[in-house]
Amino acid sequence: MPPQDNLGNINTVPQQQTPLEPPRSFRLMHSPLALAAALAVVVVIGAALYWWYEPLSGPAPPSKTYVVGILQFPQQTDAVIAFQKKMEELGYREGVNVRYDMVRVSPNPTMIEEFTTGVDRMISERVDMIYATFEHEAEVAIRETKKYQSDIPIVFITRFHDPVQFGLIPSYKSSGSNATGIATNVPETVERSYGFFKEINPSFKRVGIFTDGFLVPGIGNALIAEVRKQAPKFGVEVVEYKTSVPPPEAEAEFYRVAAKIKKGDIDGIFHVAGHFFEVQEAGESELAIRLGIPMEAPNEDLPNGGMFSYSDEASAAGAQAAVLADKIFKGTKPADIPIEFNAKTELTLIMGRAREAGITFPDSMLFIATNKYESGADFPEILHERE
């Protein structure tokens, strides 16, 4: 007998099946009202998560606030401002993750002592870096950190001295210490300036320069030495004006000496920065106009006096120094950062003063000049923000 199913011999006729209906709870979940409610819950939870985690998606808060001690003469204010602006571009925002501790001293007989006091305080307060805008401030910072065996990094700028000859570093490749920086090329600056004097006046033979007694000792001595050294190469005689009066009488003494200089005595004036008479460049400029001769001055003094300048752009040096500071804050040791030359040296002409002196700049200078200003008032505002 063939096998039987469980229903025996009953014959059944298949019936048409109706689709299974979902459970009532499932129907309720998929109703328009339920979907809207679920969406609202998702939105609320998502918003809460967004606001909870949003700070993590933006810039991370600084892990610390860096303190940068700044040593400067007022004449280097543009190098300070440029440093701070570049630091901000690199992510160091003042009041957020960087603070600046400023020590500003005008050139004077006690300036080294004043800077020393400032550096000693910075060392005791353990600043994260010292930025020195001139070789004399750098010398103080290097000496004092060595004295107190401090490893606080130093970034410096030099203006009128070679950093090796000045004793800041043993070589351009490495300082071997806690310092690095931006250097000026003094020989090139003097050589090009002599060349410009010759271009203005091919018969240029005598250059006047105010030296001993008019200048704070040490600031411009290397520049003066280079002016003397290169003079024979250009067939030029250096005429020096000196005095023995005490510094408080420097202004009156300058005008007394200047009044005795006659047309034909000198063919040009080479101005050296760092003088006891604070705006001596203005007095020298008046003298040059009276004598009808050209006057060279460093870029930082040119707003007040002089007709042309071929020198480092202090703002560019300040920006370069900020890049070095950023490298150090990110872990590079100063000794591993070679000394750089200032990336920007430029020729600037003051057209109005030259015209007053009866001087016409040759096309060779007009063509390569980076800046041509009618007067000192036309300089970028950054050079007028000195206090």
C-alpha positions in Angstrom: 0.0 0.0 0.0 1.3 3.3 -0.9 2.2 5.6 2.0 -0.6 7.7 3.4 -0.3 11.3 4.5 -1.5 12.3 7.9 -4.9 13.2 6.6 -5.6 9.7 5.5 -7.7 9.3 2.3 -9.5 12.6 2.5 -9.1 14.6 -0.6 -8.7 18.3 -0.1 -9.0 21.1 -2.6 -6.4 23.8 -2.3 -7.9 27.1 -1.3 -6.8 30.6 -2.4 -4.6 32.2 0.2 -5.0 35.8 1.3 -1.8 37.9 1.9 -0.6 37.9 5.4 -1.3 41.2 7.2 1.5 42.8 9.3 1.0 43.0 13.0 -0.9 46.1 14.2 2.2 47.4 16.0 4.1 47.4 12.7 1.3 49.3 10.9 1.4 51.9 13.6 5.2 52.3 13.3 4.9 53.0 9.6 2.0 55.4 9.7 2.8 59.0 8.5 2.4 60.3 12.1 4.8 57.8 13.5 7.4 58.5 10.8 7.2 62.2 11.5 7.6 61.7 15.2 10.7 59.4 14.6 12.2 62.0 12.3 11.8 64.6 15.0 13.5 62.4 17.6 16.5 61.9 15.2 16.8 65.6 14.5 16.8 66.4 18.3 19.4 63.7 19.0 21.5 64.8 16.0 21.4 68.4 17.1 22.4 67.5 20.6 25.3 65.4 19.4 26.4 68.2 17.0 26.5 70.8 19.8 28.2 68.4 22.1 31.0 67.4 19.7 31.2 70.5 17.5 34.2 72.0 19.4 36.1 68.9 18.4 35.5 69.5 14.8 37.0 73.0 14.8 40.5 74.2 15.5 41.8 72.5 18.6 42.3 74.9 21.5 46.0 75.8 22.1 47.7 73.4 24.5 49.6 76.3 26.1 50.1 80.1 25.8 53.6 80.9 24.5 55.3 84.0 26.0 57.7 85.8 23.7 60.0 88.4 25.2 60.8 91.2 22.7 63.9 93.4 23.0 63.9 96.5 20.8 64.9 100.0 20.0 62.0 102.2 18.9 63.6 102.4 15.4 62.9 98.6 15.0 59.2 98.9 15.7 58.4 97.9 12.1 60.4 94.6 12.6 58.3 93.9 15.8 55.0 94.6 14.1 55.9 92.4 11.1 57.0 89.6 13.5 53.7 89.7 15.3 51.6 89.8 12.1 53.5 86.8 10.7 53.1 85.0 13.9 49.4 85.5 13.7 49.4 84.1 10.1 51.2 81.1 11.5 48.5 80.5 14.1 49.8 82.4 17.1 47.1 84.8 18.1 47.8 87.3 20.7 45.7 86.8 23.8 44.8 83.3 22.7 48.0 81.3 22.5 50.7 83.8 22.5 51.6 86.8 24.7 54.3 89.4 24.1 56.6 90.8 26.9 58.1 94.0 25.5 61.3 95.8 26.6 61.8 98.9 24.6 64.9 101.1 25.2 66.0 104.2 23.2 69.7 104.3 22.3 71.6 105.9 25.2 74.7 105.3 27.4 72.8 103.0 29.8 70.9 101.0 27.2 72.9 97.8 27.8 72.1 97.9 31.5 68.5 98.4 30.8 68.3 95.5 28.4 70.2 93.3 30.8 67.6 94.1 33.5 64.8 93.2 31.1 66.5 89.9 30.0 67.2 88.8 33.6 63.5 89.3 34.4 62.5 87.3 31.3 64.8 84.5 32.4 63.4 84.4 35.9 59.9 84.4 34.6 60.8 81.7 32.1 59.5 83.1 28.8 59.3 80.7 26.0 61.5 82.7 23.6 63.4 86.0 23.3 63.2 88.0 20.0 66.0 90.5 19.8 65.6 93.1 17.0 69.2 94.4 17.0 72.6 92.8 17.5 73.2 94.6 20.9 70.0 93.2 22.4 70.9 89.8 21.0 74.4 90.0 22.6 72.7 90.8 26.0 70.2 87.9 25.6 72.9 85.4 24.6 75.3 86.5 27.4 72.6 86.4 30.1 71.1 83.1 29.2 74.6 81.6 29.1 75.3 83.2 32.5 72.2 81.6 34.1 72.5 78.4 32.1 69.1 79.0 30.6 68.1 77.2 27.4 65.5 79.8 26.4 65.7 80.1 22.6 66.7 83.4 21.0 65.8 84.6 17.6 67.7 87.8 16.5 68.1 90.3 13.7 71.3 92.1 13.0 71.4 95.5 11.2 74.9 97.0 11.2 77.2 94.1 12.2 78.1 90.7 10.9 76.9 88.3 13.6 80.1 86.2 13.4 82.4 89.2 13.6 80.2 90.6 16.4 80.6 87.4 18.4 76.9 86.3 18.4 77.6 83.0 16.7 80.7 81.0 15.6 79.4 80.3 12.1 76.4 80.9 9.8 75.9 77.1 9.6 75.2 76.7 13.3 75.3 78.9 16.4 76.0 75.8 18.5 73.9 77.5 21.1 70.3 78.6 21.9 70.3 81.3 19.3 69.6 81.7 15.6 68.5 84.6 13.4 68.5 86.9 10.4 71.7 88.8 9.3 72.4 91.8 7.2 75.1 91.9 4.6 77.0 95.0 5.7 79.7 94.9 3.0 77.2 94.7 0.2 75.1 97.5 1.7 78.1 99.9 1.9 79.3 98.9 -1.6 76.0 99.5 -3.3 75.5 102.8 -1.4 78.9 104.0 -2.7 77.9 103.0 -6.1 74.7 105.0 -5.9 76.6 108.1 -4.8 78.8 107.8 -7.9 75.8 107.3 -10.1 74.2 110.5 -8.8 77.5 112.4 -9.0 80.3 110.8 -11.0 82.7 113.4 -9.5 81.8 112.2 -6.0 85.1 112.4 -4.0 84.4 113.2 -0.3 81.7 111.6 2.0 80.8 113.2 5.3 80.0 111.1 8.3 79.3 112.1 12.0 81.1 109.7 14.2 82.8 109.9 17.7 80.7 111.9 20.2 77.6 111.9 18.0 77.0 108.2 18.1 76.2 105.8 20.9 79.3 103.7 21.1 79.2 100.3 19.5 76.0 100.6 17.5 77.4 101.8 14.1 81.1 101.0 14.6 81.2 98.1 12.1 79.3 100.1 9.5 81.7 103.0 9.9 84.6 100.6 9.6 83.2 99.2 6.3 82.7 102.8 5.0 86.3 103.5 5.7 87.5 100.2 4.3 85.7 100.5 0.9 86.4 104.2 0.4 89.7 103.8 -1.5 88.1 101.3 -3.9 85.8 104.1 -5.0 88.4 106.8 -4.8 86.6 108.5 -2.0 87.9 110.3 1.1 85.9 109.9 4.3 85.5 113.2 6.2 84.6 112.5 9.8 83.0 115.0 12.1 83.6 114.3 15.8 83.0 115.9 19.2 83.9 115.5 22.8 80.8 117.2 24.4 78.7 115.1 26.8 75.6 113.4 25.2 73.0 115.8 26.7 74.6 118.6 24.5 74.6 116.4 21.3 71.8 118.3 19.6 73.3 121.7 20.1 76.7 120.5 19.2 75.4 118.9 16.0 73.9 122.1 14.7 77.1 124.1 15.8 79.3 121.7 13.8 76.9 121.5 10.8 76.7 125.3 10.5 80.5 125.4 9.8 80.3 123.0 6.9 80.4 124.8 3.6 79.5 123.9 0.0 82.3 121.9 -1.5 83.6 120.5 1.8 81.8 117.2 1.1 80.0 115.6 -1.8 77.6 113.5 0.2 76.5 112.4 3.6 76.6 108.8 4.9 74.2 108.6 7.9 74.9 106.1 10.6 72.1 105.1 13.0 72.3 105.1 16.8 73.0 108.8 17.7 72.6 110.7 20.9 70.6 113.4 19.1 67.4 111.3 18.6 66.4 112.7 15.2 69.9 113.6 13.9 69.0 112.2 10.5 66.6 115.2 10.2 69.4 117.6 10.9 71.8 115.9 8.5 69.0 116.0 5.8 68.7 119.8 6.3 72.5 120.1 5.9 72.5 118.0 2.8 69.7 120.1 1.2 71.6 123.3 2.1 74.8 121.9 0.5 73.0 120.5 -2.5 74.4 117.0 -2.0 72.9 113.5 -1.7 72.4 111.8 1.7 72.1 108.1 2.4 70.3 106.8 5.5 69.2 103.4 6.8 65.6 102.5 5.9 64.4 103.0 9.5 65.8 106.5 9.6 64.7 107.5 6.1 61.2 108.7 7.1 62.9 111.6 9.1 65.8 112.4 6.8 67.9 111.4 3.9 67.4 111.1 0.1 68.0 107.4 -0.6 68.5 104.1 1.2 69.8 100.8 0.2 69.3 98.6 3.1 67.5 95.5 4.5 63.8 95.8 4.8 63.2 95.4 8.6 59.6 94.2 8.1 60.9 91.3 5.9 63.4 90.4 8.6 60.7 90.4 11.2 58.5 88.1 9.2 61.5 85.8 8.6 62.2 85.8 12.4 58.6 84.6 13.0 59.1 81.6 10.7 62.2 80.7 12.7 60.2 81.1 15.9 57.5 78.8 14.6 60.1 76.1 13.8 61.5 76.3 17.3 58.0 76.1 18.9 57.5 73.0 16.8 60.6 71.3 18.2 63.6 72.4 16.1 66.6 73.5 18.2 68.0 76.9 17.3 71.5 75.3 16.8 70.0 73.3 14.0 68.7 76.3 12.2 71.3 78.1 10.0 71.6 81.9 10.1 69.7 83.5 7.2 70.4 86.7 5.3 67.5 89.1 5.1 65.5 88.1 2.1 64.7 91.6 1.0 67.1 94.5 0.4 65.6 97.4 -1.4 66.4 100.8 -2.8 64.2 103.6 -1.6 64.2 107.2 -3.0 62.8 110.3 -1.4 62.0 112.4 -4.5 61.0 115.6 -2.8 64.2 116.0 -0.7 66.4 115.3 -3.7 64.5 117.9 -5.7 65.0 120.5 -2.8 68.8 119.8 -3.0 68.8 120.2 -6.7 69.6 116.5 -7.2 68.2 114.4 -10.1 68.3 110.6 -9.6 69.7 108.8 -12.7 67.5 106.5 -14.6 69.6 103.6 -13.4 68.4 104.2 -9.8 64.8 105.1 -10.8 64.5 101.8 -12.7 65.5 99.5 -9.9 64.1 101.5 -6.9 61.5 99.5 -5.0 60.0 102.6 -3.5 59.7 106.2 -4.6 58.3 108.6 -2.1 57.7 112.3 -2.3 58.4 112.8 1.4 58.9 110.8 4.6 55.1 111.1 5.3 54.5 108.8 2.4 56.2 105.8 4.0 53.9 102.9 4.9 52.1 103.4 8.2 54.1 100.6 9.8 57.2 102.9 9.9 55.2 105.6 11.7 53.9 103.4 14.5 57.0 104.0 16.7 56.5 105.3 20.2 
